Amino acid sequence: MTQAEAAREKVEPDRVPRRLILISMVSLAATVVLILWGVWAFQSYFVRVREGPATLDLSGFQSKEHWLAQREQLKEIRRQEDEVLTSYGWVDRENGIARIPIQRAIEIMAARRAAAEAHP
């Protein structure tokens, strides 16, 4: 290979590949059209969903009195739980299992841990 032939091979071709450019432009245009169609479809769907039914069916909802009664029941349950958590009592008297107030249990466990850390 001569020096002139080697120099010609390193130079870009004189012709622009028009077919490749045409295919790229058509592909780009098709992609843009598909994206625009997708955006339009999603927008149309969400507008229909947001508008929703013309009337609301409230038959499945409970009355105000129902919710107030449940609120009072919850207050009673919480009061009973607080009583259990803050008092002494028997869990199983036959087997000797008792309960103590939670604050006292925390103090006992903290003292045990401190003693265990002091004497490893």
VOVEX-447193 format. One line per field, with one value per residue: residue number from 0; x, y, z of N, C-alpha, C in turn. Coordinates in Angstrom, 2 decimals. Layout:
<pts>
pos = NUM:...
n.xx = X:...
n.yy = Y:...
n.zz = Z:...
ca.xx = X:...
ca.yy = Y:...
ca.zz = Z:...
c.xx = X:...
c.yy = Y:...
c.zz = Z:...
</pts>
This chain:
<pts>
pos = 0:1:2:3:4:5:6:7:8:9:10:11:12:13:14:15:16:17:18:19:20:21:22:23:24:25:26:27:28:29:30:31:32:33:34:35:36:37:38:39:40:41:42:43:44:45:46:47:48:49:50:51:52:53:54:55:56:57:58:59:60:61:62:63:64:65:66:67:68:69:70:71:72:73:74:75:76:77:78:79:80:81:82:83:84:85:86:87:88:89:90:91:92:93:94:95:96:97:98:99:100:101:102:103:104:105:106:107:108:109:110:111:112:113:114:115:116:117:118:119
n.xx = 0.85:0.57:1.72:-0.09:-2.47:-2.93:-3.33:-5.76:-7.54:-7.81:-9.26:-12.47:-15.45:-16.64:-19.35:-22.44:-24.20:-27.19:-29.42:-29.21:-29.51:-32.13:-33.59:-33.04:-34.29:-37.00:-37.43:-37.06:-39.18:-41.37:-41.06:-41.47:-44.16:-45.37:-44.79:-46.18:-48.79:-49.04:-48.88:-51.20:-53.13:-52.82:-53.45:-56.12:-57.26:-56.83:-58.32:-60.90:-61.00:-60.69:-63.00:-64.97:-67.88:-71.19:-72.82:-72.48:-72.37:-73.42:-74.30:-72.83:-71.48:-71.17:-73.30:-73.04:-73.47:-72.74:-69.94:-69.28:-70.01:-68.18:-65.88:-66.19:-66.12:-63.48:-62.14:-62.85:-61.59:-58.91:-58.73:-59.01:-56.72:-54.72:-55.15:-54.40:-51.71:-50.65:-50.97:-50.79:-51.36:-52.92:-52.00:-52.05:-53.01:-52.84:-50.51:-48.72:-48.16:-47.77:-48.57:-46.86:-46.68:-45.84:-43.90:-42.50:-41.45:-39.71:-37.86:-36.78:-35.61:-33.70:-32.06:-31.09:-29.63:-27.70:-26.38:-25.39:-23.63:-21.84:-20.59:-19.05
n.yy = -1.16:2.10:5.35:7.34:5.92:5.04:7.49:8.24:6.38:7.18:9.47:10.97:9.70:11.06:11.14:11.56:9.31:9.09:7.41:6.25:8.55:9.26:7.03:7.32:9.79:9.18:7.22:8.75:10.57:8.79:7.85:10.22:10.70:8.41:8.86:11.27:10.37:8.52:10.24:11.75:9.69:8.86:11.27:11.62:9.37:9.92:12.24:11.24:9.50:11.24:12.79:10.98:9.15:10.49:10.76:10.25:7.29:6.83:4.83:2.79:3.90:4.44:5.77:8.90:8.47:5.81:5.92:7.51:5.84:3.76:5.16:5.66:3.02:2.38:4.15:2.99:0.49:1.30:2.47:0.20:-1.21:0.54:0.34:-2.32:-2.15:-0.51:-1.55:-3.97:-7.50:-10.76:-13.06:-15.78:-17.42:-20.01:-21.08:-19.30:-16.90:-13.57:-10.10:-6.99:-3.40:-1.67:0.35:-0.25:-2.72:-1.92:-0.48:-2.57:-4.20:-2.43:-2.10:-4.72:-4.95:-2.98:-4.07:-6.42:-5.36:-4.14:-6.26:-8.21
n.zz = 0.00:-0.87:0.15:-0.55:-0.90:1.71:2.96:1.78:2.81:5.48:5.38:5.66:4.05:0.89:0.36:2.06:4.08:3.03:3.21:5.77:7.34:6.64:7.62:10.35:10.89:10.34:12.27:14.59:14.33:14.49:17.11:18.57:17.91:19.07:21.79:22.25:21.77:23.87:26.14:25.72:25.95:28.67:29.97:29.18:30.41:33.18:33.50:33.17:35.35:37.51:37.38:38.09:39.42:38.93:41.19:44.71:46.58:49.67:51.29:52.47:54.61:58.12:60.71:62.55:65.26:65.52:65.18:67.36:69.46:69.09:69.64:72.38:73.31:72.67:74.38:76.85:76.64:76.52:79.08:80.70:79.89:80.77:83.51:83.98:83.28:85.24:87.78:90.49:90.35:89.94:87.44:86.98:89.58:90.66:89.56:90.47:89.09:88.72:88.08:87.70:88.07:85.06:85.10:87.44:86.67:84.66:86.19:87.76:85.78:84.76:87.00:87.25:84.88:85.25:87.45:86.30:84.40:86.07:87.33:85.47
ca.xx = 0.00:1.38:1.43:-1.28:-3.63:-3.11:-3.89:-7.16:-8.34:-8.00:-10.13:-13.89:-15.98:-17.20:-20.81:-23.14:-25.13:-28.54:-30.38:-29.09:-30.10:-33.57:-34.10:-32.94:-35.32:-38.30:-37.50:-37.24:-40.55:-42.28:-40.90:-42.14:-45.60:-45.78:-44.74:-47.30:-50.01:-49.07:-49.21:-52.61:-53.94:-52.79:-54.18:-57.54:-57.65:-56.87:-59.45:-62.10:-60.95:-60.87:-64.39:-65.66:-69.32:-71.94:-73.35:-71.76:-73.20:-73.00:-75.02:-71.90:-70.90:-71.91:-73.80:-72.19:-73.64:-71.94:-68.54:-69.13:-70.07:-66.89:-64.90:-66.36:-65.63:-62.02:-61.72:-62.99:-60.52:-57.65:-58.76:-58.75:-55.32:-53.92:-55.31:-53.57:-50.29:-50.19:-51.37:-50.38:-52.48:-52.60:-52.26:-52.44:-52.73:-52.48:-49.11:-47.89:-47.75:-48.37:-48.13:-46.48:-46.79:-44.79:-42.83:-41.70:-40.72:-38.60:-36.85:-36.12:-34.75:-32.57:-31.16:-30.43:-28.65:-26.60:-25.62:-24.68:-22.54:-20.85:-19.88:-19.09
ca.yy = 0.00:3.31:6.40:8.05:5.08:5.06:8.78:8.26:5.55:7.89:10.61:10.62:9.55:12.27:11.07:11.40:8.19:9.66:6.39:6.15:9.77:9.15:6.03:7.91:10.83:8.51:6.59:9.82:11.08:7.77:7.85:11.42:10.48:7.45:9.50:12.20:9.57:7.98:11.32:12.07:8.59:8.95:12.46:11.33:8.41:10.55:13.17:10.44:8.96:12.34:13.23:9.97:9.03:11.74:10.82:9.45:6.35:6.88:3.81:1.94:4.60:4.34:7.04:9.60:7.81:4.57:6.26:8.00:4.66:3.07:5.99:5.39:1.66:2.45:4.79:2.00:-0.51:1.95:2.63:-1.12:-1.54:1.36:-0.23:-3.53:-1.78:0.30:-2.13:-5.34:-8.43:-12.14:-13.53:-17.18:-17.59:-21.41:-21.31:-18.27:-15.88:-12.28:-8.97:-5.80:-2.23:-1.65:1.24:-1.02:-3.74:-1.23:-0.18:-3.83:-4.63:-1.50:-2.44:-5.99:-4.72:-2.24:-5.02:-7.33:-4.62:-3.84:-7.51:-9.06
ca.zz = 0.00:-0.99:1.12:-1.02:-0.61:3.16:3.31:1.35:3.72:6.74:5.14:5.68:2.69:0.31:0.35:3.32:3.93:3.08:3.64:7.22:7.90:6.43:8.58:11.69:11.01:10.41:13.60:15.57:14.19:15.01:18.56:19.08:17.77:20.09:23.11:22.34:21.90:25.24:27.06:25.50:26.50:30.13:30.37:29.00:31.44:34.49:33.53:33.40:36.72:38.45:37.38:38.89:39.21:39.10:42.56:45.69:47.31:51.07:52.04:53.20:55.73:59.37:61.23:63.51:66.56:65.48:65.40:68.73:70.33:68.97:70.34:73.81:73.55:72.65:75.63:77.92:76.46:76.93:80.53:81.26:79.65:81.68:84.85:84.02:83.19:86.38:89.07:90.81:90.26:89.59:86.08:87.22:91.01:90.93:89.18:91.10:88.11:89.07:87.25:88.44:87.20:84.04:85.53:88.40:85.90:83.99:87.21:88.14:84.68:84.68:88.11:86.92:83.84:85.86:88.28:85.41:83.78:87.10:87.65:84.25
c.xx = 0.90:0.93:0.17:-2.54:-3.93:-3.74:-5.37:-8.06:-8.65:-8.95:-11.58:-14.40:-16.61:-18.72:-21.35:-24.14:-26.58:-29.57:-30.39:-29.72:-31.62:-34.20:-34.08:-34.04:-36.71:-38.47:-37.75:-38.67:-41.56:-42.23:-41.62:-43.65:-46.09:-45.77:-45.90:-48.62:-50.14:-49.44:-50.69:-53.50:-53.97:-53.59:-55.68:-58.05:-57.80:-57.98:-60.73:-62.13:-61.24:-62.32:-65.26:-67.14:-70.03:-72.47:-72.52:-72.74:-72.68:-73.66:-74.09:-71.28:-71.80:-72.35:-72.81:-72.27:-72.82:-70.49:-68.32:-69.17:-68.75:-65.80:-64.97:-65.87:-64.10:-61.48:-61.79:-61.90:-59.19:-57.60:-58.43:-57.28:-54.41:-53.98:-54.43:-52.09:-49.77:-50.55:-50.79:-51.60:-52.00:-52.94:-52.76:-52.04:-52.27:-51.02:-48.18:-47.38:-48.53:-47.89:-47.78:-46.63:-45.59:-43.63:-41.91:-40.87:-39.53:-37.49:-36.08:-35.16:-33.54:-31.56:-30.40:-29.34:-27.44:-25.74:-24.81:-23.49:-21.45:-19.99:-19.93:-18.63
c.yy = 1.23:4.32:7.15:7.25:5.08:6.38:8.85:7.46:6.28:9.08:10.14:10.51:10.86:12.29:10.88:10.26:8.65:8.65:6.25:7.37:9.71:8.18:6.60:8.95:10.22:7.86:7.63:10.36:10.08:7.73:9.05:11.24:9.50:8.06:10.46:11.47:9.01:9.04:11.67:10.98:8.65:10.15:12.24:10.39:9.10:11.59:12.40:9.91:10.07:12.80:12.27:9.90:10.34:11.88:9.91:8.54:6.28:5.80:2.92:2.59:4.50:5.74:7.64:8.92:6.52:4.88:6.78:6.84:3.89:3.84:5.74:3.99:1.65:3.10:3.81:0.94:0.07:2.12:1.30:-1.52:-0.74:0.81:-1.48:-3.16:-1.03:-0.28:-3.53:-6.24:-9.81:-12.40:-14.96:-17.50:-19.01:-21.69:-20.23:-17.21:-14.60:-11.22:-7.81:-4.61:-2.14:-0.75:0.54:-2.08:-3.12:-0.93:-1.44:-4.27:-3.72:-1.80:-3.73:-5.77:-3.98:-3.15:-5.97:-6.63:-4.31:-5.06:-8.44:-10.46
c.zz = 0.00:0.04:0.73:-0.72:0.90:3.59:2.92:2.29:5.03:6.59:5.15:4.25:2.22:0.39:1.76:3.13:4.12:3.58:5.17:7.89:7.78:7.43:9.99:11.90:11.12:11.78:14.68:15.53:14.76:16.53:19.18:19.02:18.83:21.49:23.28:22.49:23.31:26.27:26.94:26.14:28.03:30.63:30.26:30.09:32.80:34.59:33.81:34.83:37.72:38.51:38.17:38.59:39.52:40.52:43.46:46.42:48.73:51.91:52.87:54.42:56.95:59.83:62.23:64.88:66.63:65.80:66.82:69.73:70.27:69.70:71.84:74.17:73.58:73.91:76.79:77.84:76.92:78.45:81.21:81.06:80.57:83.11:85.00:84.05:84.42:87.74:89.23:90.67:89.87:88.12:86.18:88.65:91.32:90.62:89.71:90.13:88.42:88.09:88.18:87.50:86.25:84.45:86.53:87.69:85.18:84.99:87.60:87.04:84.54:85.79:87.82:85.88:84.40:86.71:87.40:84.74:84.79:87.45:86.45:84.46
</pts>
